[in-house]
């Protein structure tokens, strides 16, 4: 098992023929992802060769789904056009839309999120590295060669910290690692992933990486306390961030005591989550749990 993505997932890439789309489609294919098509209305009917693998290009998400049975779309579309691309994926009722694009206006993200409510599509992102079920499928930009399949679930706001944690625990391996993105408005949350990992019989323990700003980690702590029986370890980036200054992600801003790393750490610890002061210490806490 894994969450949201497995070896049976059929993936299309919106924006496949752009420079980023080409580069990462090649990497996803190399890691074993079943990429069945790309989407570009101007190049519909053509094929793109990736080291001997010919991938057809379709005029729309709906066409690609009809012809290939695709159930996942990875979106590499520039910010001005990403809203339309995401809405197209939602309207086609694809099961999972992974929005990699950084710099999408918050208003656009809010519109897409509202448009998707009650529909068939789960959105991951935007401004995220995507997700990987090692050895099964990789939808996004996460390096596939830094870890292996295993029993740990990972959900993270930060792309680079996702990679670091996967590397730190590479000998233990992961069921699925999900980078949910650091923007103020995102589709899939910490809580969504925690709920899915709790229900996944192959996931034995969970790593949750948060960062300063907002109250997502505090809400996740409340959810863990009420609903999660599996052990959870956590890390919160931003202990040294100055108050009132935006740091890195658009969502990472501290106002008063709300949104500080310390407040998040305390909320998580009150829910029974062991929180590391560094990524390496967090990985060591997980090792202790797995060792029993």
N, C-alpha and C positions, 0 to 999 in steps of 0.2 A: 504493500500500500504506500501511498504518498498523498499529499493534499494538492488539489487543483490541477495537477499535471502528472502524467504518467507515460509509460512506453506506448500506449495506444493513442495518445494525443496527436491530432493532425493539425499542423501549424501552418498558417499563412503569414506573410509579412507585408504590411501596408507600408509603402515607401521602400520596397526591396531594391529598386533600381537606383536609388540615391547612394551616395558614397558611404554613409553610415550603414544603411540597409544592406548594401553589398558586403561590406566587411563583416558585419555581425551575422548575416545569413550564412556566410561561409564558415564562420566559427561554430554556429549552432549545428550546421550539417556535420561538421567534423566531430562534434561531440555526440552524434547519434540521434539528433532531433529529426522527427519525420516532418520535414518542410515540404508541403504539397503544392504551394503556389505563392505568388506575389500579387500585389494589387497596384496597378497604375493605369488609369483610364487611357492615357496617351500611348501606352505600349501593350494594350490588350492584344492577345493573340500571338505574342512573341514568346520566346523561351530564353532563359538566362542560364549559361553554363557555369557551374561551380565545380572545378576540378573533376569534370566528367559526369557530374550530376546535373541533368537538365531540369530546370524548374520553370513551369509555365506561368505566364503573367496574365491576370484577369482584369476586366474592366471595373469590377466592383467586388465588395466582400460577398454580397449575395450570390454573384456568379461563381466565385471561388468555392463557396460552401456547397452550392448545387452540384458542381462538377467534381469536387474532391471529398466532400464530407468533412471539411475542416471544422474544428471546434475550438480552436485557439487562434487569435490574431495578435501579433506583436507589431506595435506601431512605431515606426521610425519616420515621423513626418515633422517637418519644421513647425515651430510654434504657431505661426499665423494660420496654418492649415490643420493643425492637430485636432481642434474642436470638431471640424467637419468629419475628419477621419474617424474619430471616436464615435460620433453620432451615427455614422454609417455602419460601424460595427454593431452598435446597440440595436439599430433598426433592423439589421439582418438577423438579430437574435443569436449571435455567436455566443458560445458558452463562457469564454474567457477573453478579455481584451487587456493586453499588457501595454501600457502607455509609457514608453521609455523617455519620450521627449522632455527636455528641461526647458524652463522659461515660458511655459504656457500661462497666460494671464489667469489669475485666480477666478475672475468672472467667468471665463470660458470653462474652467474646471468645474465650477459650481453649476453651470448650465448643464454640462454633460452628466454630472452626478445626479441632478434632479431628473434629467431626461431618462436616466437608466433605472430609476426607482420602479420596482414592481415588474421589471422585465426579466429576460432570461440571461442577461449578460453580467458576469462578475468583472469589475474593472480593478486592475492592479496598477498603481501609479496615480498621477504622472510623476515625472522626475524620479524614476526608480531604475534599478538594475534588472528588474524582472524576477524570475524565480527559476530554480533548478531542482529537479529530483535526480540526484546523481546516478549515472548509469542508465537512466531512463529517458529523460528529456530535459531540454534547456531552452527556456523562452526568455530571451533578453541578452544581456551583455555580461553575465556572471562567468568568470573563467571556469571551464569545466574540469580542468586538470589539477585543481588544488585540493580536492577531497574525493571521497568515495561514498558509496551507498552505506547507510548505517541507520541508527535508531534515534538520532537526535533531530528534533525539529527546531528551525531557526526562523525568527521573524525580526526584521530590523528596519529602522527608519533610514539608516545610513548605508550607502552602497559600499564604500571602502571598508567600513567596519564589518559588513557582511562577509566580505572576502577574507578579512583578517581572522574572524572567528572560524570560518570554514577551514582556514589553514591551520590555526591553532589546534583544532580538534580533528585534523585530517585522518588520524589513525583510527578514530572512532567512527567517523562518517555520519551522514545526514539522510533522513527520509526525504525532507524537502527543506530548502532554504528560500525564504520569501523576502525580497526587498520591497517594502511597501511605499517608499518615497518619503521625502521630507517636506513637501509642500503643505500649506495650511489646509487645503482641501484635497483629500485622496479618496480613492474608491474603497479598497480593502484595508481594514484597520488591524491593529494589534489584536483586538478582541476577536475579529473574524478568524484570524489565523490560530489563535489560542483555542477557540472552539473546535476548529477543524483538527488540530493536533490532538486535542483531548479525545476526539472521536476516532482517530486513526490508530488501529491496533498495532501497527509497526513502530509508532513513535513512542519511545519510553520516557523521554525527558525533553524539556524545551528550554532554549535560550531566547531571551527577549532583549533586544537592544533598542533603547530609546535615546532621546536627546532633549535638551532644554527647549522650553517653549510649549505653550498650550497645556492641556490637561489629559492628553491621550494615555499617558503612562499611569496616571492616577486612576483613570477609568478602567484601564486594564487590570490594575491591582484589585479594584473592587470585583471585577469579573473573576479573576483568579481565585480570590477568597471564597466566592460563592459557587464556582462551577468547575474548577480545574483540580483534579486529583493527582495528576502527574507532577513530579518535581520540576520547578522552574527556577532558573538562575537568570539574573539580569545585569545589564550594564547601562548606565546613563551617561552619554557624552556631554561634556560642557561644565564640569565642576569649576573651572577657572574662568568661565565667561563673565564679562562685566555686565552689570545690570543695565537694562534699557538699550542694549546694542544688538542689532541683528547679526547673527553669527552664521555664516555659511548658508544653510537652507533658509528659504523664505519664512518657514514656520518657526525658526529657532530664535525667538526673542523672549527675554525675561522681563516681566513687569512686577515689581515688588517681590513678594515671596512666591507668587504663582509662577509655575513653570521652571523653577530652579532645579538643578540636578539634585540638590540635597532634599528638597521637598518630594521629588519623585522617588528617590532612594528610600526615604522614610515610609512613603506610602506602600512601596513594593515590599519592604521588609515587614511591615505590619500585616501584609497578606501572606507571609510565610515564604517570600521569595528571597533567596540569598543573592546579594548584590555585590559585585566586584568593583574595586576602585579603578581597575584598568581592564582592558580586554583580556590580557594574559591571566590576571587573577580570576576573572570570570570563567575563563576556560578551565582553570584549575579547580574551581568550585564544581564545575560539571564533571570533571574527572573523578572527584571524590564521590559524587552521587552515583556515577556509573559503576565505580568500584565497589559500592555498597558499604 
